[in-house]
Amino acid sequence: MKNRYFKYAGAGLCLALASVLAACNEGKADPKAEAPPPASVQADLDANNFKIDHPEQFPLATAVEHKTAPALDVTGVVQPDIARAVPVISLASGRVVEIKARLGDVVKKGQLLLRVQSNDVSGAYQTYVKAVNDERLARVQLERTQILYEKGAVAKSALEQSEDTEDDAKADLNAATEQLRLLGIDKDHPSGVVDIFAPISGIITDQQVTNAAGVQGLGSPNPFTISDLSYVWIICDVYENDLDAVHVGEYADIHLNAYPNNVFKGRIDNILPVLDPTIRTAKVRLEVANPGMMRVGLFVTATFYGKQAVTRAAVPSTAILHLHDREWVYAPLGAGHFKRLEVVTGKMLPGKMQEVVSGMKPGDQVVSNALQLQNTVEQ
C-alpha cells in the first residue's frame, strides 16, 4: 500500500511541474516571430527572371549620369626604338679572345666591348708599310726629276709623270693609314689584337658572340646591338573596328602591367598600313619617354580617348555582380519581380561608384546590393 501511495504521489508531482513549465513558455515571445519574414523566391520560365515575396528587403539605387570621353583599351609591348639602336661592327675577322660586356649591361660611348685576334691586322700593316715605302720612293724621284727639269735635262712630260706617281703613292698611303685606323691599330705600335669599342651610350639589347667564337667581319652577325632606351616604342594591336578611335599625333595613357600605379603619356607616332589577316588587327606605334622603368618586352595597356564626351550610367559598385567572368545587375520589374541583366562596366569613380559602359542608361533602377540578392536566389 505504501509503495502504491508513493507511485501516485510522484505522478501527480510530474503533472504539476509540466503545467508550470507550459505556463512559463506561454509568457515568453518567440524570437523567430520578431525577425522579418524570409524572402521566398519563385523562379520564372526565364532563368534570369524571378519573383520575391518581400522585395522591400532589397533597396534600389538609381543610375546617375556620368560624362566621360570614350576610351579604348588595347594591349601592347615595349620595344626599342630602332632609330636609336646601333649595331656594334667588327671590321676584322678572327677569334674572340676577350669579352668585356654582356647582354643587358649599360655601356658608355667609347667603352671597350671585346677583343679579336685577327690576321687582318698583319695584312693591313703590311699594306701600310709598303705604301710608306712607295710614297718615299715616289717623293725622291719627284724631287730628282724637278732638278733635272730645271736644268733642261728632261722634258716636262717626265716631270708630270713623276708628280702623278707621287700623287698615287700618297693616295695609297692615306688608304692604308685609314684601314689601320678603322681596325683600331696604332701604326707606330701594331698588335695582332683588335679592340672593339661602343659607338654610343646605351644598353646592350642583343649579343651574338661568346668567348673563343669566330667573327667574319662584315659577313657575320653583329657581335652586339646597343640601344638608347631614353625613348622607347609601344607596339599595340588595335582591331580594325576600333581604328577610327586612333589618330596619329594624339596621346594615350600607358599603364605598365608591372607598375600598375604609374601612368605615362605616349604619342601615336604611326599606324601601320597592313592588317594582320588572321586576327584583323593593325599595329599602332607610340613613342614614350622612358623614366627608367620601361624594360624591353614588358606588357602594357594603352588607353586611347576620343575627342567628344559621351554620357554613361554610374551605379554603386555593390550593385554590380561579378559572376562567371561576366558582370550583372538586378533590375526591378514591379510587383516583386526582378530581372538579371548583363552589363559592361568601365572604370571606378569617386564615391565607390562604378561606370557602366553598356547594358543600362542613366535613370534606370537596380538593386543596390546585388550579391545579397544573388545569395537569396541561390538558397
SEBAMI-239662 format. One record per residue (C-alpha): residue in three letters; x, y, z. Coordinates in pm, 1 decimal, padded with zeros to 6 digits. Layout:
<nodes>
 rest        X        Y        Z
  Ala        X        Y        Z
...
</nodes>
This chain:
<nodes>
 rest        X        Y        Z
  Met  00000.0  00000.0  00000.0
  Lys  00280.5  00239.4  00085.6
  Asn  00457.7  00181.8 -00249.3
  Arg  00136.9  00242.0 -00439.5
  Tyr  00091.1  00567.2 -00249.6
  Phe  00434.5  00699.8 -00341.4
  Lys  00377.9  00598.1 -00704.3
  Tyr  00059.7  00804.2 -00731.2
  Ala  00220.7  01099.1 -00547.9
  Gly  00518.2  01106.8 -00790.8
  Ala  00288.0  01101.2 -01092.6
  Gly  00091.4  01393.6 -00953.2
  Leu  00409.1  01595.6 -00892.3
  Cys  00523.8  01544.0 -01255.0
  Leu  00188.1  01664.2 -01385.7
  Ala  00213.6  01974.8 -01168.8
  Leu  00562.3  02059.1 -01294.0
  Ala  00456.7  02013.2 -01655.1
  Ser  00169.4  02258.3 -01605.4
  Val  00403.6  02519.9 -01455.7
  Leu  00652.2  02492.6 -01746.9
  Ala  00373.9  02521.0 -02002.5
  Ala  00250.0  02839.0 -01837.0
  Cys  00601.6  02990.7 -01838.4
  Asn  00653.0  02914.1 -02208.0
  Glu  00323.4  03080.8 -02293.6
  Gly  00451.1  03406.3 -02136.3
  Lys  00776.6  03419.4 -02345.1
  Ala  00788.3  03571.7 -02701.2
  Asp  00909.5  03359.9 -02993.0
  Pro  01240.8  03514.5 -03129.3
  Lys  01159.6  03390.1 -03479.7
  Ala  00834.8  03585.0 -03471.2
  Glu  01028.7  03913.8 -03421.7
  Ala  01262.2  03862.2 -03730.0
  Pro  01148.6  03977.9 -04078.5
  Pro  00987.6  03705.4 -04281.0
  Pro  01234.8  03522.0 -04507.5
  Ala  01224.4  03615.8 -04872.3
  Ser  01072.9  03346.1 -05082.8
  Val  01196.7  03316.1 -05441.6
  Gln  00975.0  03191.9 -05721.3
  Ala  01156.4  03113.8 -06046.2
  Asp  01012.3  03222.2 -06380.6
  Leu  01034.3  03044.9 -06714.9
  Asp  01332.2  03269.5 -06792.0
  Ala  01626.5  03177.2 -06566.8
  Asn  01712.9  03547.3 -06529.9
  Asn  01360.9  03638.4 -06412.8
  Phe  01220.6  03558.9 -06067.0
  Lys  00977.7  03685.2 -05804.9
  Ile  01048.4  03763.1 -05438.4
  Asp  00776.4  03778.9 -05173.6
  His  00941.2  04059.9 -04972.8
  Pro  01120.5  04287.0 -05221.8
  Glu  01142.8  04569.4 -04966.1
  Gln  01439.3  04387.8 -04813.1
  Phe  01649.4  04484.8 -05118.7
  Pro  01682.2  04864.6 -05154.9
  Leu  01709.8  05010.3 -05501.8
  Ala  01961.4  05257.0 -05645.0
  Thr  01907.6  05488.6 -05941.1
  Ala  02181.1  05510.3 -06204.9
  Val  02319.3  05863.0 -06227.2
  Glu  02459.8  06040.2 -06532.3
  His  02835.4  06033.6 -06589.1
  Lys  03005.5  06220.0 -06874.4
  Thr  03339.8  06096.8 -06995.7
  Ala  03549.4  06076.6 -07308.0
  Pro  03514.5  05740.4 -07485.4
  Ala  03808.7  05518.5 -07401.0
  Leu  03960.6  05227.7 -07590.6
  Asp  04189.8  04988.5 -07402.1
  Val  04436.0  04778.3 -07602.0
  Thr  04737.2  04568.6 -07512.2
  Gly  05091.5  04634.0 -07624.7
  Val  05456.4  04558.7 -07560.0
  Val  05763.9  04774.5 -07500.1
  Gln  06018.0  04763.8 -07783.6
  Pro  06335.5  04961.8 -07851.5
  Asp  06325.4  05247.8 -08098.0
  Ile  06510.3  05104.0 -08398.3
  Ala  06628.5  05453.2 -08488.6
  Arg  06811.8  05455.6 -08155.0
  Ala  06955.1  05101.0 -08187.0
  Val  07310.8  05089.3 -08320.8
  Pro  07489.9  04765.7 -08415.2
  Val  07846.7  04709.0 -08297.1
  Ile  08051.3  04612.5 -08603.7
  Ser  08381.7  04426.3 -08618.6
  Leu  08564.2  04501.0 -08943.4
  Ala  08830.7  04242.8 -08858.6
  Ser  08772.1  03870.6 -08887.6
  Gly  08928.9  03636.0 -08638.0
  Arg  08875.4  03474.6 -08297.0
  Val  08731.5  03645.0 -07990.8
  Val  08988.1  03641.6 -07710.5
  Glu  08809.3  03856.2 -07451.1
  Ile  08458.1  03992.6 -07390.9
  Lys  08422.5  04298.9 -07170.1
  Ala  08041.3  04337.9 -07173.4
  Arg  07731.3  04121.1 -07171.1
  Leu  07367.0  04132.7 -07269.4
  Gly  07176.9  04384.0 -07057.4
  Asp  07481.6  04584.7 -06948.6
  Val  07474.1  04964.1 -06951.8
  Val  07772.2  05091.7 -07153.2
  Lys  07920.5  05430.0 -07234.0
  Lys  08037.0  05556.6 -07570.8
  Gly  08398.3  05451.3 -07631.0
  Gln  08387.3  05168.6 -07374.6
  Leu  08581.7  04853.1 -07467.1
  Leu  08339.9  04571.0 -07550.6
  Leu  08552.5  04285.2 -07688.8
  Arg  08893.5  04198.5 -07834.4
  Val  08950.1  03997.6 -08151.8
  Gln  09274.4  03830.2 -08255.3
  Ser  09287.6  03880.8 -08631.3
  Asn  09522.2  03806.9 -08919.5
  Asp  09371.2  04106.3 -09097.2
  Val  09596.9  04327.3 -08886.4
  Ser  09917.3  04184.1 -09029.8
  Gly  09785.2  04220.2 -09383.3
  Ala  09673.2  04578.7 -09323.8
  Tyr  10002.0  04670.0 -09158.6
  Gln  10197.9  04513.0 -09444.6
  Thr  09997.8  04720.2 -09691.9
  Tyr  10068.8  05029.1 -09482.7
  Val  10445.2  04968.8 -09473.0
  Lys  10453.0  04908.8 -09847.9
  Ala  10257.4  05230.8 -09907.1
  Val  10503.1  05424.3 -09689.1
  Asn  10799.4  05291.3 -09887.1
  Asp  10631.8  05356.8 -10223.7
  Glu  10545.2  05711.2 -10121.3
  Arg  10900.4  05779.0 -10005.2
  Leu  11047.1  05648.4 -10334.4
  Ala  10796.2  05848.0 -10540.0
  Arg  10878.7  06163.0 -10346.8
  Val  11254.6  06118.0 -10402.9
  Gln  11204.0  06054.6 -10772.5
  Leu  10985.9  06363.5 -10799.9
  Glu  11249.4  06579.3 -10632.4
  Arg  11520.1  06442.1 -10870.1
  Thr  11303.7  06499.9 -11175.7
  Gln  11233.5  06857.4 -11070.4
  Ile  11608.9  06929.4 -11050.4
  Leu  11670.5  06774.7 -11391.7
  Tyr  11378.2  06962.2 -11541.7
  Glu  11507.2  07293.7 -11409.4
  Lys  11845.2  07224.6 -11579.0
  Gly  11673.3  07121.3 -11902.0
  Ala  11789.5  06760.6 -11879.4
  Val  11438.0  06607.8 -11901.2
  Ala  11116.5  06700.9 -12074.0
  Lys  10814.9  06842.2 -11892.7
  Ser  10623.7  06518.9 -11953.6
  Ala  10874.3  06333.2 -11733.3
  Leu  10810.3  06583.6 -11453.7
  Glu  10435.1  06542.5 -11489.9
  Gln  10467.4  06165.2 -11475.9
  Ser  10673.3  06186.6 -11154.5
  Glu  10413.3  06416.8 -10999.8
  Asp  10135.8  06171.8 -11090.3
  Thr  10329.1  05883.8 -10939.2
  Glu  10377.2  06082.2 -10618.4
  Asp  10005.1  06162.1 -10600.0
  Asp  09913.7  05792.9 -10643.1
  Ala  10161.0  05692.8 -10372.8
  Lys  10010.4  05947.0 -10130.9
  Ala  09659.0  05817.7 -10203.5
  Asp  09769.4  05458.6 -10134.7
  Leu  09936.0  05567.8 -09809.8
  Asn  09623.7  05751.7 -09693.9
  Ala  09409.1  05447.8 -09769.3
  Ala  09643.6  05214.4 -09578.4
  Thr  09652.7  05453.6 -09283.1
  Glu  09273.1  05476.7 -09277.3
  Gln  09245.7  05097.6 -09283.7
  Leu  09462.5  05073.4 -08974.0
  Arg  09254.4  05340.8 -08805.1
  Leu  08929.6  05156.5 -08876.7
  Leu  09077.0  04839.6 -08734.4
  Gly  09184.2  05029.3 -08424.3
  Ile  09555.6  04966.2 -08479.6
  Asp  09826.7  05212.4 -08380.6
  Lys  10059.0  05231.5 -08682.3
  Asp  10353.4  05302.5 -08453.6
  His  10279.4  05008.1 -08222.0
  Pro  10096.1  04741.6 -08424.3
  Ser  09928.2  04449.0 -08249.4
  Gly  09752.7  04136.4 -08366.3
  Val  09454.7  04203.9 -08138.2
  Val  09175.0  04439.0 -08247.4
  Asp  08975.3  04625.2 -07980.5
  Ile  08604.6  04687.7 -08045.6
  Phe  08452.1  04989.8 -07869.2
  Ala  08093.6  05102.7 -07807.5
  Pro  07979.4  05352.7 -08073.1
  Ile  07709.1  05506.8 -07847.9
  Ser  07595.6  05501.8 -07486.3
  Gly  07302.9  05276.0 -07401.2
  Ile  07203.8  04923.8 -07306.6
  Ile  07317.8  04607.4 -07484.6
  Thr  06991.6  04461.1 -07611.8
  Asp  07140.1  04187.3 -07833.1
  Gln  07452.6  03971.3 -07809.6
  Gln  07563.0  03729.6 -08081.2
  Val  07916.8  03646.1 -07966.1
  Thr  08081.7  03436.0 -07695.1
  Asn  08436.1  03370.8 -07579.7
  Ala  08654.2  03191.9 -07838.0
  Ala  08387.2  03242.0 -08103.3
  Gly  08484.0  03339.8 -08454.2
  Val  08381.5  03659.4 -08629.5
  Gln  08389.1  03708.2 -09005.2
  Gly  08397.3  04085.0 -09021.2
  Leu  08101.5  04240.6 -09201.7
  Gly  07989.4  03897.0 -09319.7
  Ser  07900.0  03772.5 -08970.8
  Pro  07618.8  03874.0 -08731.7
  Asn  07690.9  04185.9 -08534.2
  Pro  07853.7  04095.8 -08200.6
  Phe  07634.5  04341.6 -08007.1
  Thr  07346.3  04582.8 -08053.4
  Ile  07334.3  04887.5 -07827.3
  Ser  07000.8  05064.3 -07781.2
  Asp  06937.3  05408.2 -07640.8
  Leu  06629.9  05343.0 -07425.1
  Ser  06571.0  05703.0 -07318.7
  Tyr  06276.6  05680.7 -07561.4
  Val  06101.2  05353.2 -07641.6
  Trp  05823.5  05230.7 -07866.1
  Ile  05494.1  05080.9 -07751.7
  Ile  05358.9  04849.5 -08022.3
  Cys  04984.5  04790.3 -07978.3
  Asp  04732.4  04571.1 -08159.2
  Val  04411.1  04755.9 -08247.4
  Tyr  04116.3  04576.8 -08408.6
  Glu  04001.5  04717.0 -08740.1
  Asn  03659.3  04807.4 -08593.5
  Asp  03834.1  05037.1 -08342.0
  Leu  04077.7  05209.8 -08577.7
  Asp  03852.5  05514.2 -08609.0
  Ala  03931.6  05597.4 -08245.4
  Val  04309.1  05614.6 -08308.9
  His  04476.8  05906.2 -08486.1
  Val  04841.3  05992.6 -08548.2
  Gly  04961.2  06275.7 -08324.1
  Glu  04717.3  06209.4 -08040.0
  Tyr  04823.4  06088.7 -07696.1
  Ala  04732.9  05778.0 -07499.3
  Asp  04769.3  05672.9 -07136.5
  Ile  05021.0  05394.5 -07083.3
  His  04982.5  05154.4 -06788.9
  Leu  05263.8  04905.7 -06729.0
  Asn  05142.3  04569.7 -06601.8
  Ala  05449.7  04555.8 -06378.2
  Tyr  05381.2  04902.5 -06230.5
  Pro  05001.5  04948.5 -06239.3
  Asn  05004.5  05263.3 -06023.3
  Asn  05211.2  05463.8 -06272.2
  Val  05059.2  05632.3 -06578.0
  Phe  05268.8  05755.5 -06872.1
  Lys  05180.9  05957.0 -07181.3
  Gly  05259.3  05817.3 -07524.4
  Arg  05226.0  05992.6 -07860.3
  Ile  05085.2  05795.1 -08153.6
  Asp  05374.4  05802.4 -08399.1
  Asn  05248.2  05573.0 -08672.3
  Ile  04963.1  05340.6 -08767.2
  Leu  05098.3  05065.2 -08988.0
  Pro  04901.2  05032.0 -09314.7
  Val  04892.8  04648.9 -09312.9
  Leu  04646.2  04445.9 -09104.2
  Asp  04707.0  04101.0 -08965.2
  Pro  04483.4  03882.3 -09184.6
  Thr  04428.3  03627.4 -08907.4
  Ile  04313.5  03837.5 -08612.0
  Arg  04226.1  04153.6 -08809.3
  Thr  04441.0  04394.6 -08609.9
  Ala  04671.3  04679.5 -08707.5
  Lys  04996.0  04771.2 -08536.2
  Val  04987.3  05113.1 -08370.2
  Arg  05320.5  05258.8 -08262.1
  Leu  05354.8  05503.5 -07973.1
  Glu  05667.4  05690.2 -07869.9
  Val  05715.4  05724.2 -07494.1
  Ala  05983.2  05890.5 -07282.4
  Asn  06136.5  05621.1 -07062.3
  Pro  06177.4  05723.6 -06697.6
  Gly  06397.3  05418.7 -06645.5
  Met  06144.7  05150.4 -06552.2
  Met  06031.7  05059.2 -06904.4
  Arg  06212.0  04740.7 -06999.6
  Val  06205.9  04585.8 -07342.9
  Gly  05938.8  04315.8 -07358.1
  Leu  05713.3  04447.3 -07079.8
  Phe  05339.6  04418.9 -07142.6
  Val  05134.9  04737.5 -07121.0
  Thr  04777.6  04858.0 -07155.0
  Ala  04727.7  05166.0 -07370.7
  Thr  04411.5  05373.7 -07335.7
  Phe  04305.3  05589.8 -07630.7
  Tyr  04049.0  05864.9 -07572.6
  Gly  03801.6  06007.8 -07820.7
  Lys  03760.4  06380.8 -07870.7
  Gln  03384.3  06400.3 -07794.5
  Ala  03245.3  06324.4 -07448.8
  Val  02978.2  06057.2 -07406.8
  Thr  02713.1  06012.3 -07136.8
  Arg  02711.2  05687.4 -06942.8
  Ala  02541.1  05548.2 -06636.8
  Ala  02705.7  05512.8 -06296.9
  Val  02580.6  05295.0 -06010.7
  Pro  02716.7  05194.3 -05669.3
  Ser  02989.1  04937.0 -05705.8
  Thr  02789.6  04697.9 -05484.4
  Ala  02515.0  04691.3 -05749.3
  Ile  02749.2  04505.7 -05986.9
  Leu  02758.6  04128.1 -05960.1
  His  03069.2  03951.6 -06095.9
  Leu  02962.7  03604.7 -06197.4
  His  03115.2  03357.8 -06446.0
  Asp  03356.3  03616.9 -06590.3
  Arg  03063.4  03844.9 -06660.5
  Glu  02903.5  04141.6 -06488.4
  Trp  02535.2  04166.6 -06397.8
  Val  02280.2  04392.8 -06227.9
  Tyr  01934.3  04318.3 -06090.5
  Ala  01662.2  04544.0 -06228.7
  Pro  01314.0  04558.9 -06070.2
  Leu  01017.5  04482.0 -06294.6
  Gly  00744.3  04561.4 -06039.0
  Ala  00524.2  04353.6 -05810.0
  Gly  00827.9  04176.2 -05660.9
  His  00964.4  04068.4 -05998.5
  Phe  01334.5  04114.9 -06081.5
  Lys  01541.9  04055.8 -06392.2
  Arg  01916.0  03990.3 -06408.0
  Leu  02076.9  04200.0 -06682.9
  Glu  02430.0  04165.4 -06822.0
  Val  02629.8  04490.0 -06836.3
  Val  02977.4  04603.7 -06932.8
  Thr  03145.6  04817.1 -06671.1
  Gly  03417.7  05079.2 -06703.7
  Lys  03646.0  05246.0 -06454.2
  Met  03585.4  05305.2 -06086.0
  Leu  03458.6  05652.7 -05992.8
  Pro  03480.9  05855.8 -05672.3
  Gly  03230.4  05774.5 -05400.3
  Lys  03250.0  05397.3 -05461.0
  Met  03063.5  05435.5 -05787.8
  Gln  03113.8  05216.3 -06095.1
  Glu  03089.7  05332.7 -06454.5
  Val  02860.3  05124.9 -06679.2
  Val  02963.3  05132.8 -07043.9
  Ser  02669.1  04939.8 -07184.3
  Gly  02362.7  04749.7 -07066.8
  Met  02180.2  05032.0 -06888.9
  Lys  02129.9  05408.9 -06903.9
  Pro  02105.0  05693.5 -06651.2
  Gly  01776.9  05683.5 -06457.1
  Asp  01746.9  05303.7 -06457.0
  Gln  01695.0  05141.4 -06118.0
  Val  01890.5  04842.8 -05990.9
  Val  01926.0  04655.8 -05662.8
  Ser  02191.8  04838.6 -05461.4
  Asn  02341.1  04514.9 -05322.0
  Ala  02343.6  04257.2 -05598.4
  Leu  02542.3  03998.9 -05403.9
  Gln  02283.6  03989.4 -05125.3
  Leu  02004.6  03923.5 -05372.0
  Gln  02212.2  03661.6 -05551.9
  Asn  02270.4  03475.6 -05226.3
  Thr  01896.4  03478.6 -05162.4
  Val  01827.3  03338.9 -05508.3
  Glu  02076.0  03057.0 -05460.6
  Gln  01926.2  02946.5 -05128.3
</nodes>
